[in-house]
Amino acid sequence: EAAMEKYPTEAGRLAAGQLLMVFLVSFSYLICPDSSTDACNVIPSMSEVMIWLHDPYILGMLFWTGVITTAFTIWMETLALKTLSAAETTLIFSTEPLFGAAFASVVAHECLGPEAFVGAACIIGGCLVSGIDLSKQLNGLSALKLGKEAVSK
């Protein structure tokens, strides 16, 4: 939110920075030195990659995943930050896993275990706690104590 307020016309650059970080983290996982993880044992050869890049079905999946579901989504989220408050942004981004899990459960018939519900409760609890303005609550308690003390004197 602060970056969008400071640079309101730079949504594309902010989205590009986020996409660069997604790429770097994903690439670092691919080239990880630890051979005990599955990802390090399945690095494709250059000939396999070239075969994949000539398959229109795979190119379509790469386009959809890379451009539509990642780049376009990040760009639109960055644009939306201009109009949302920090509280609204936090609520939306915090509950994103809940909507993803619900969508997967309904559409893909994904089975959600008890840990998913514990995680959902933690997310919802965190959103509720972060939405409570403790300064108002504490000021109200202080005023209540001062009122009781004045009455008892």
Secondary structure, DSSP 8 states (H G I E B T S, - for coil): -HHHHHSTT-HHHHHHHHHHHHHHHHHHHHT-S-TTSHHHH----HHHHHHHHT-HHHHHHHHIIIIIIIIIHHHHHHHHTTTS-HHHHHHHHHHHHHHHHHHHHHHS-----HHHHHHHHHHHHHHHHHHS-HHHHHHHHHHHHHHHHHHH-
